[in-house]
Amino acid sequence: MQRKRFDDMQCPIARSLDRVGEWWSILILRDAFYGLTRFDEFQKHLEIAPNILTRRLAGLVEEGLLEKVQYSERPPRYEYHLTARGRDFRPVLLALLQWGNSHFAPEGQSVILTDIETGKQAIPLMVDAETGKPITAATHIIAEGPAAGEKIRRHIAELVARRTGKPA
């Protein structure tokens, strides 16, 4: 069965999921943040079939989240390093970590984010880079951007109408 692509959608969430929406890809990125770089390291840590790992690594390289760097000529061996685009995925992983700890850890938190200086647990929070103000549903809404097409404009108008009770 062919997976649906979201390249033609203007939604940035759909386009992002097109790049990393498959769970193995997200776990590979997580392990890359943990410092893993080599095929055998990813395979051992994830317990993933080699053919699946090969496809997922190739996809992450193709999408520009990882770069493939040769470290041995005989035999040819490669490492996978996070690119700037890949490193920008870190806040998404930290948000997933916090969300998972809050809602899907009945036995307690097995992995936490800690402050290097104090050693204390840090709780990720999304804030506006301009104001430093926390972003919450009560203080921020989704709005159309300057490049929004007609479909996005209609969709946003419908969401605003639903929220305000006024017709679109």
C-alpha positions in Angstrom: 0.0 0.0 0.0 1.5 3.4 -1.1 1.7 5.9 1.7 0.0 9.3 1.1 2.3 12.2 0.6 1.5 15.7 1.9 3.9 17.7 -0.2 1.0 19.5 -2.0 -0.6 20.6 1.2 0.2 24.0 2.6 -0.2 22.9 6.2 3.2 23.0 7.9 2.2 20.2 10.3 1.3 17.9 7.4 4.5 18.7 5.6 6.5 18.1 8.7 4.8 14.7 9.2 5.7 13.8 5.7 9.3 14.0 6.7 9.3 12.5 10.2 5.8 11.1 10.8 6.8 7.5 10.7 7.7 6.3 14.3 11.0 4.7 13.3 12.2 8.0 11.9 11.4 9.8 15.1 13.2 7.1 17.1 16.2 7.3 14.9 16.3 11.1 15.4 16.0 10.6 19.1 19.0 8.2 19.1 21.0 10.6 16.9 20.4 13.2 19.7 21.6 10.6 22.2 24.9 10.6 20.2 24.4 7.4 18.0 25.9 7.8 14.5 26.5 4.4 13.1 24.2 1.9 11.4 25.0 -0.9 13.8 24.5 1.4 16.9 21.0 2.4 15.6 20.2 -1.2 14.8 21.3 -2.6 18.2 19.6 0.2 20.2 16.3 0.1 18.3 16.2 -3.6 17.6 15.1 -2.7 14.0 15.4 -4.8 10.9 18.3 -3.8 8.7 16.1 -3.2 5.6 13.8 -0.9 7.5 16.7 1.0 9.1 18.3 1.4 5.7 15.1 2.9 4.2 14.5 5.2 7.2 18.1 6.5 7.3 18.0 7.1 3.5 14.7 9.0 3.9 16.1 11.2 6.7 19.2 11.9 4.6 17.0 12.7 1.6 14.9 15.1 3.7 18.0 16.8 5.0 17.6 15.9 8.7 20.7 13.6 8.7 23.9 13.7 6.6 25.7 10.5 5.6 29.5 10.8 6.2 32.0 8.1 5.2 34.4 7.2 7.9 36.0 4.1 6.3 36.9 3.4 2.7 37.7 -0.4 3.1 35.1 -1.5 3.6 33.0 1.6 3.0 31.3 2.6 6.2 29.2 5.6 7.1 28.0 7.6 10.0 24.8 9.7 10.2 25.1 13.1 11.7 22.3 15.5 12.5 22.1 18.5 10.2 20.9 22.0 11.3 17.4 20.9 10.1 17.7 17.8 12.2 18.9 19.6 15.2 15.9 22.0 14.9 13.7 18.9 15.6 15.0 18.7 19.3 12.1 20.8 20.7 9.6 18.5 19.1 11.3 15.5 20.8 11.4 17.3 24.1 7.7 18.1 23.8 7.0 14.4 23.0 9.1 13.4 26.1 7.1 15.7 28.4 3.7 14.7 26.9 4.6 11.0 27.2 5.7 11.5 30.8 2.5 13.4 31.6 0.1 11.0 30.0 1.6 7.6 29.2 3.9 6.7 32.1 1.8 4.8 34.7 5.0 3.4 36.2 6.5 6.8 36.5 9.0 8.8 34.5 11.8 6.7 33.0 13.5 9.5 31.1 13.5 13.2 32.2 15.1 16.4 31.0 17.6 17.8 33.5 19.4 21.1 33.9 23.2 20.5 33.4 24.1 23.2 36.0 21.7 22.3 38.8 21.0 18.6 38.0 17.3 19.4 38.6 14.5 18.2 36.4 13.5 20.8 33.7 9.9 20.9 32.3 9.8 22.0 28.7 7.5 24.9 28.0 6.9 26.6 24.6 7.3 30.3 24.8 7.2 33.2 22.3 10.7 34.0 21.2 9.8 37.7 20.9 8.1 38.2 24.3 9.2 35.2 26.4 5.5 34.8 27.1 4.3 31.1 27.5 2.2 29.9 24.6 -1.1 28.5 25.7 -4.5 27.9 24.1 -5.9 30.9 26.1 -3.2 33.3 24.8 -2.4 32.3 21.3 -4.3 31.1 18.2 -3.5 29.7 14.8 -3.9 32.3 12.0 -3.2 32.4 8.3 0.3 33.4 7.3 1.3 35.7 4.5 1.7 32.8 2.0 -1.7 31.2 2.9 -3.6 29.9 -0.1 -7.4 30.0 -0.5 -7.9 26.5 1.1 -5.9 27.6 4.2 -7.7 30.9 4.4 -11.1 29.1 4.3 -10.0 26.6 6.9 -8.7 29.2 9.3 -11.9 31.3 8.8 -14.0 28.2 9.7 -11.9 27.6 12.8 -12.3 31.3 13.9 -16.1 31.1 13.2 -16.3 28.0 15.3 -14.4 29.6 18.2 -16.2 32.9 18.1 -19.7 31.7 17.2 -19.8 34.2 14.3 -20.3 33.0 10.7 -17.2 32.6 8.5 
